[in-house]
Structures are given as C-alpha cells and as structure tokens.
Amino acid sequence: MKFSLSICSALLCASTALAGFPHGFKHPQRPKIERRVPNQPFQDEKLQKRASKFLTAQTEKFAVNGTGIPEVDFDIGESYAGLLPISDSPDESRELFFWFFPSTNTNSPEEIVVWLNGGPGCSSLSGLLTENGPFTWEAGTLAPVQNPYTWVNLTNMVWIEQPVGVGYDQGTPNITDEVQLGVEFRGFWKNFISTFGMNNYDMYITGESYAGYYVPYIADSFIQADDTEYFNLKGISINDPIIGDGTIQQQVVLLPYVEYWNNLMYLNATFLEQMREWNSFCNYTQYMEEYFTFPPPAGSFPVLPDPYASDTYLCDQFDNFYAALLEVNPCFNIYHITETCPHPFSQLGIVNTGDYQPPGAVVYFNRTDVQAALHADVGTNWEQCTDVNVFGNGTERGSDRSLGPAQNGVLQRVIEYTNNTIIGSGDLDMLLSTNGTLFALQNVTWNGVQGLQAYPNKTLYAPYHPEYNGGALAGAGVQGKWTHERGLTFYTAQLAGHELPGYTPGVAYRMIEILLGRVSDFSSTESFTTQSGNYTGNGTIYR
C-alpha cells in the first residue's frame, strides 16, 4: 500500500475532462438501496454459496469459522487462513500468511486471483479490510460491513502477506532483491496449490503501489519456472504502481500535476512561480516536453540525477510541494488529495505521522481474538507496514536492489507472455499519479513497439447497479479513461486515490471482470456479470 518517500513520490495526472454519458443514455434517478440482511445470502442467485470442494483433511486446520470473526455480525462465508512455508525443506522456518476465500460465484471456473499490497513491508490484509475483501472496515466508520464489490463474488481470491517479515509471517528476512523475492514466493505458491488441490488452475496476480515491483517480478519468476501445473499464469493487474525510474515517475511530473489540481490545493501564485523556476533549473520542464509524447521518441530516455543523492534540495520537488501543501492543509493526504482535517481513524493503525488514533485503540489485526480466529501466531505484533527491513541483507528500510520492472525487461516479458496486463491509476493520487506511470511506460518496448501510441482517451464506464449495502457504495457511469495496445490495457479512475479498489470499487470490479475475460473492455455498458439482469439506473432490473 505505502512505500517510503525515498523510493516513491508524486506524479502527474493531468487528465482531460471526462466525457458525458454514452450516446442516448438517459441520466438516471438515484436508485433505491437494497440493504443486506445479516446472515442472509445475496438475493442474486448467481452469488449463492456452493458446496465446498476445498475442505479436506489436509485443509481442515486452516478453515475459518465464518460466523466467528470478531466485530463482524454476519457470516463471511467459507475461507481458510494460516501459514505455509516458502520451500519444501523440512528445516524451513520461514512462512507466509494467507487468507483464502473460495468464490461465491457458482459459474467461476478453475482459477484463482492473488492480491498483494506494497510497501515494501505492508500487509495485504489492508487491501482485504479496506478495498476488495468480503467485508470492509473503512477508516472513520464504526463497524465492518459486507462488501457487495468483493472480488470473491467473481473468482477464488487469496490475500498473501509477503515477503517474509510482513504481518503474521514467520522467520527472518534474508533477501536483497526482487528475483530472490520471486523465488521465495514461488516456493510458497507451490505449497499453497498442493495444499488446496488447485493444480493446473489458471492464476492471476494483482496488487498496488510497491506491488508494481512485486507483481511483475513474481509473474516473471512463474514464467521462468515453465511449469503450468503450479504456475499457470494468465494475466496481471497493478494499480497506482511504482514500475520505473523514480525521478521520472515522480519528480518530473509533479509541477504539472499540482497546476492541474491547484483549484483544490490552493497554493499561492508566488510559490508556484518559484517552483516553475526550480523545475526548469532541474531540467524537469524541458525533459517532460521532449520525452512525454505519444508516441514517444525512439530509444531509451536519458537518466536524470537522483534528487535524494544531490547536495541541493531544489530538485526534490515532491518534498518541496508536500511541505507547502501541509502549510495550506495540515491534513493533506498524498494518497487522496481531497482529504482535510481530521484524519479518520483506521482499524489498520497508524502509518503516517499525524494519523489519528483514539485513546485505548487496538489495531484490528493485532487483537489476539482476531489472530486466533485466523490461525495466526497469537501474540504477533502485527503492523500494517512493518518496521522490519524486508530486504534484510540491505543497509536500510526499503533497500531493494532491483531496478523497476519497466527498466530491465521484466514488465516487457510479462506483457508479451500473457497479452493480458492491466495497469490502472487513481487521478487523485499524488504519490503515484497517472502521468508518472504513463511516463514510465513510454520508456518500455513490448510486442515490437515502444510505449503507447496515443494518450488514453476512451471513455471508461462502470455499469449502473442495485446496491446491496448502504455502507459500501460505488459510483456508476463515466468514471475515467482507458486505452489498449498490444496486450496492455491502461486505465484511469478520476475519483480514485492511491488505493483504487477502495475509492472506486465499481471501476475495480469491472477491471477484474476484464482481466478474467468476462467482459471485453472498459467501454462495455453491459451489467456486472454477477447481476441477475440489466439494471437501467432507475431502480428497475430487467431479467
């Protein structure tokens, strides 16, 4: 989810204004909300529970009591949680924690989707609890609610804490780069597939933020294994990812980002003029004008100096802007730029200095009753983002020695192998924003051509849909832009921040439908595939 500012800072998302509704579409009335009843199944017959095929003598010890999750007053359904080693060695002490949910979709084929948060060192359980899990407990709310937009509705899902050193994991980290991380994950995954009898299942890897490193490197490791019985990779998806050179992806694009959103940020004209001078001094303005084009200029882009390795502070535009923005708005949130004071309390705990925590608050996954329910090692000091150096042979936190997957051929190999790679960006994310990610992609050659040939300009549409739960709503209609070229889909969500599936769950739900091949693309106006019929947006469902 979150990674140190020494690795990733802000970017630009100077997105064009969104287009109107599709031709001939009547602006809908606000639909009536269909509230969920605790312990009752979804009314849609496609989302009913099915008889388990995963509960065996081998998996019984991982089975979670769906009615016994602390603070959750409804049945979350069938799931399995616990620890599995990262190799077959009998002396292996390093284990990764997982929480696996079989799909509620009776039409789900033999497939499974992995979700990974980033960091480095942040737990994927944060994604489960606040983004795409079967229940969510959003910051500032009093209790968990059932999530109508959980990806479990569509497919088998597993959230995995990795690498070693994160969350409930056991053992001491001893890796220094992403290749070693991929090898360790591969060992865990083989054990997971064998345990749950998923041999030859199609599998997809998804994630966000620093998982922009994790997902492509793990996918590449699976490709290199050349073993579809255990590593039958069919596609990947990453949103708001760090994938390339930090200076290009963060510093170069920040000034235009702030200028685009300044009616919201409200920085004064004098300060902005000073930043423009510094931007030119650092060659950022000229660099963007020359290389941020569609199509891009041929050949690898020249490498800019790392501002954190410089004696001058002028070229660290991220920290320059961030300090000023905190003066204007003391609760400015780089992950979602609309936030103002106070910071809402999160059950995941404090990550940033200044995050609010009420007296006596206990982090949800650090509660012993939660740990017991999930077969974790009771007494583990669970943290959303660990202070342990997960690249343990390095000299400091975040000392991953790998290049970004957009810099060394890793991302290229994954796109060309799967021809099913989806990269998304929340336009309200300043930490890793849209144009920075696009800039990194313009420096990549895949399937014989460099970069995207046109800026994303197709209308992204999220279907209108009945709501199951008034505590977990998702927007519909025009939500962003998208494009597809040579096996890569890139999309934006105009109202999303860094954690895209949490802010715009309808867009993310459509994305996973596309990744799994259920829907053709983001311009489709057909209903979600788990709906009973065609929802018109005025409260009527046609079966």
ZICORWO-V255421 format. One record per residue. N is the residue number from 0. SS is DSSP state (H for helix, E for strand, L for the rest). Layout:
n:N ss:SS
n:N ss:SS
//
This chain:
n:0 ss:L
n:1 ss:L
n:2 ss:L
n:3 ss:L
n:4 ss:L
n:5 ss:L
n:6 ss:L
n:7 ss:L
n:8 ss:L
n:9 ss:L
n:10 ss:L
n:11 ss:L
n:12 ss:L
n:13 ss:L
n:14 ss:L
n:15 ss:L
n:16 ss:L
n:17 ss:L
n:18 ss:L
n:19 ss:L
n:20 ss:L
n:21 ss:L
n:22 ss:L
n:23 ss:L
n:24 ss:L
n:25 ss:L
n:26 ss:L
n:27 ss:L
n:28 ss:L
n:29 ss:L
n:30 ss:L
n:31 ss:L
n:32 ss:L
n:33 ss:L
n:34 ss:L
n:35 ss:L
n:36 ss:L
n:37 ss:L
n:38 ss:L
n:39 ss:L
n:40 ss:L
n:41 ss:L
n:42 ss:L
n:43 ss:L
n:44 ss:H
n:45 ss:H
n:46 ss:H
n:47 ss:L
n:48 ss:L
n:49 ss:L
n:50 ss:L
n:51 ss:L
n:52 ss:L
n:53 ss:L
n:54 ss:L
n:55 ss:L
n:56 ss:L
n:57 ss:L
n:58 ss:L
n:59 ss:H
n:60 ss:H
n:61 ss:H
n:62 ss:E
n:63 ss:L
n:64 ss:L
n:65 ss:L
n:66 ss:L
n:67 ss:L
n:68 ss:L
n:69 ss:L
n:70 ss:L
n:71 ss:L
n:72 ss:L
n:73 ss:L
n:74 ss:L
n:75 ss:L
n:76 ss:L
n:77 ss:L
n:78 ss:L
n:79 ss:E
n:80 ss:E
n:81 ss:E
n:82 ss:E
n:83 ss:E
n:84 ss:E
n:85 ss:L
n:86 ss:L
n:87 ss:L
n:88 ss:L
n:89 ss:L
n:90 ss:L
n:91 ss:L
n:92 ss:L
n:93 ss:L
n:94 ss:E
n:95 ss:E
n:96 ss:E
n:97 ss:E
n:98 ss:E
n:99 ss:E
n:100 ss:E
n:101 ss:L
n:102 ss:L
n:103 ss:L
n:104 ss:L
n:105 ss:L
n:106 ss:L
n:107 ss:L
n:108 ss:L
n:109 ss:L
n:110 ss:E
n:111 ss:E
n:112 ss:E
n:113 ss:E
n:114 ss:E
n:115 ss:E
n:116 ss:L
n:117 ss:L
n:118 ss:L
n:119 ss:L
n:120 ss:L
n:121 ss:E
n:122 ss:L
n:123 ss:L
n:124 ss:H
n:125 ss:H
n:126 ss:H
n:127 ss:H
n:128 ss:H
n:129 ss:H
n:130 ss:H
n:131 ss:H
n:132 ss:L
n:133 ss:L
n:134 ss:E
n:135 ss:E
n:136 ss:L
n:137 ss:L
n:138 ss:L
n:139 ss:L
n:140 ss:L
n:141 ss:L
n:142 ss:L
n:143 ss:L
n:144 ss:E
n:145 ss:E
n:146 ss:L
n:147 ss:L
n:148 ss:L
n:149 ss:L
n:150 ss:H
n:151 ss:H
n:152 ss:H
n:153 ss:L
n:154 ss:L
n:155 ss:E
n:156 ss:E
n:157 ss:E
n:158 ss:E
n:159 ss:E
n:160 ss:E
n:161 ss:L
n:162 ss:L
n:163 ss:L
n:164 ss:L
n:165 ss:L
n:166 ss:L
n:167 ss:L
n:168 ss:L
n:169 ss:E
n:170 ss:L
n:171 ss:L
n:172 ss:L
n:173 ss:L
n:174 ss:L
n:175 ss:L
n:176 ss:L
n:177 ss:H
n:178 ss:H
n:179 ss:H
n:180 ss:H
n:181 ss:H
n:182 ss:H
n:183 ss:H
n:184 ss:H
n:185 ss:H
n:186 ss:H
n:187 ss:H
n:188 ss:H
n:189 ss:H
n:190 ss:H
n:191 ss:H
n:192 ss:H
n:193 ss:H
n:194 ss:H
n:195 ss:H
n:196 ss:L
n:197 ss:L
n:198 ss:L
n:199 ss:L
n:200 ss:L
n:201 ss:E
n:202 ss:E
n:203 ss:E
n:204 ss:E
n:205 ss:E
n:206 ss:E
n:207 ss:E
n:208 ss:L
n:209 ss:L
n:210 ss:H
n:211 ss:H
n:212 ss:H
n:213 ss:H
n:214 ss:H
n:215 ss:H
n:216 ss:H
n:217 ss:H
n:218 ss:H
n:219 ss:H
n:220 ss:H
n:221 ss:H
n:222 ss:H
n:223 ss:H
n:224 ss:H
n:225 ss:L
n:226 ss:L
n:227 ss:L
n:228 ss:L
n:229 ss:L
n:230 ss:L
n:231 ss:L
n:232 ss:E
n:233 ss:E
n:234 ss:E
n:235 ss:E
n:236 ss:E
n:237 ss:E
n:238 ss:E
n:239 ss:L
n:240 ss:L
n:241 ss:L
n:242 ss:L
n:243 ss:L
n:244 ss:L
n:245 ss:H
n:246 ss:H
n:247 ss:H
n:248 ss:H
n:249 ss:H
n:250 ss:H
n:251 ss:H
n:252 ss:L
n:253 ss:H
n:254 ss:H
n:255 ss:H
n:256 ss:H
n:257 ss:H
n:258 ss:H
n:259 ss:H
n:260 ss:H
n:261 ss:H
n:262 ss:H
n:263 ss:H
n:264 ss:H
n:265 ss:L
n:266 ss:L
n:267 ss:L
n:268 ss:H
n:269 ss:H
n:270 ss:H
n:271 ss:H
n:272 ss:H
n:273 ss:H
n:274 ss:H
n:275 ss:H
n:276 ss:H
n:277 ss:H
n:278 ss:H
n:279 ss:H
n:280 ss:H
n:281 ss:L
n:282 ss:L
n:283 ss:H
n:284 ss:H
n:285 ss:H
n:286 ss:H
n:287 ss:H
n:288 ss:H
n:289 ss:H
n:290 ss:H
n:291 ss:L
n:292 ss:L
n:293 ss:L
n:294 ss:L
n:295 ss:L
n:296 ss:L
n:297 ss:L
n:298 ss:L
n:299 ss:L
n:300 ss:L
n:301 ss:L
n:302 ss:L
n:303 ss:L
n:304 ss:L
n:305 ss:L
n:306 ss:H
n:307 ss:H
n:308 ss:H
n:309 ss:L
n:310 ss:L
n:311 ss:L
n:312 ss:L
n:313 ss:L
n:314 ss:L
n:315 ss:L
n:316 ss:H
n:317 ss:H
n:318 ss:H
n:319 ss:H
n:320 ss:H
n:321 ss:H
n:322 ss:H
n:323 ss:H
n:324 ss:H
n:325 ss:H
n:326 ss:H
n:327 ss:H
n:328 ss:L
n:329 ss:L
n:330 ss:L
n:331 ss:L
n:332 ss:L
n:333 ss:L
n:334 ss:L
n:335 ss:L
n:336 ss:L
n:337 ss:L
n:338 ss:L
n:339 ss:L
n:340 ss:L
n:341 ss:L
n:342 ss:L
n:343 ss:L
n:344 ss:L
n:345 ss:L
n:346 ss:L
n:347 ss:L
n:348 ss:L
n:349 ss:L
n:350 ss:L
n:351 ss:L
n:352 ss:L
n:353 ss:L
n:354 ss:L
n:355 ss:L
n:356 ss:L
n:357 ss:L
n:358 ss:L
n:359 ss:L
n:360 ss:L
n:361 ss:L
n:362 ss:L
n:363 ss:H
n:364 ss:H
n:365 ss:H
n:366 ss:L
n:367 ss:H
n:368 ss:H
n:369 ss:H
n:370 ss:H
n:371 ss:H
n:372 ss:H
n:373 ss:L
n:374 ss:L
n:375 ss:L
n:376 ss:L
n:377 ss:L
n:378 ss:L
n:379 ss:L
n:380 ss:L
n:381 ss:L
n:382 ss:L
n:383 ss:L
n:384 ss:E
n:385 ss:L
n:386 ss:L
n:387 ss:L
n:388 ss:L
n:389 ss:L
n:390 ss:L
n:391 ss:L
n:392 ss:L
n:393 ss:L
n:394 ss:L
n:395 ss:L
n:396 ss:L
n:397 ss:L
n:398 ss:L
n:399 ss:L
n:400 ss:L
n:401 ss:L
n:402 ss:L
n:403 ss:L
n:404 ss:L
n:405 ss:L
n:406 ss:L
n:407 ss:L
n:408 ss:L
n:409 ss:H
n:410 ss:H
n:411 ss:H
n:412 ss:H
n:413 ss:H
n:414 ss:H
n:415 ss:H
n:416 ss:H
n:417 ss:H
n:418 ss:L
n:419 ss:L
n:420 ss:E
n:421 ss:E
n:422 ss:E
n:423 ss:E
n:424 ss:E
n:425 ss:E
n:426 ss:L
n:427 ss:L
n:428 ss:L
n:429 ss:L
n:430 ss:L
n:431 ss:L
n:432 ss:L
n:433 ss:H
n:434 ss:H
n:435 ss:H
n:436 ss:H
n:437 ss:H
n:438 ss:H
n:439 ss:H
n:440 ss:H
n:441 ss:L
n:442 ss:L
n:443 ss:L
n:444 ss:E
n:445 ss:E
n:446 ss:L
n:447 ss:L
n:448 ss:E
n:449 ss:E
n:450 ss:L
n:451 ss:L
n:452 ss:L
n:453 ss:L
n:454 ss:L
n:455 ss:L
n:456 ss:L
n:457 ss:E
n:458 ss:E
n:459 ss:E
n:460 ss:E
n:461 ss:E
n:462 ss:L
n:463 ss:L
n:464 ss:L
n:465 ss:L
n:466 ss:L
n:467 ss:L
n:468 ss:L
n:469 ss:L
n:470 ss:L
n:471 ss:L
n:472 ss:L
n:473 ss:L
n:474 ss:L
n:475 ss:L
n:476 ss:E
n:477 ss:E
n:478 ss:E
n:479 ss:E
n:480 ss:E
n:481 ss:E
n:482 ss:E
n:483 ss:E
n:484 ss:E
n:485 ss:L
n:486 ss:L
n:487 ss:E
n:488 ss:E
n:489 ss:E
n:490 ss:E
n:491 ss:E
n:492 ss:E
n:493 ss:L
n:494 ss:L
n:495 ss:L
n:496 ss:L
n:497 ss:L
n:498 ss:L
n:499 ss:H
n:500 ss:H
n:501 ss:H
n:502 ss:H
n:503 ss:L
n:504 ss:H
n:505 ss:H
n:506 ss:H
n:507 ss:H
n:508 ss:H
n:509 ss:H
n:510 ss:H
n:511 ss:H
n:512 ss:H
n:513 ss:H
n:514 ss:H
n:515 ss:L
n:516 ss:L
n:517 ss:L
n:518 ss:L
n:519 ss:L
n:520 ss:L
n:521 ss:L
n:522 ss:L
n:523 ss:L
n:524 ss:L
n:525 ss:L
n:526 ss:L
n:527 ss:L
n:528 ss:L
n:529 ss:L
n:530 ss:L
n:531 ss:L
n:532 ss:L
n:533 ss:E
n:534 ss:E
n:535 ss:L
n:536 ss:L
n:537 ss:L
n:538 ss:L
n:539 ss:L
n:540 ss:E
n:541 ss:E
n:542 ss:L
//
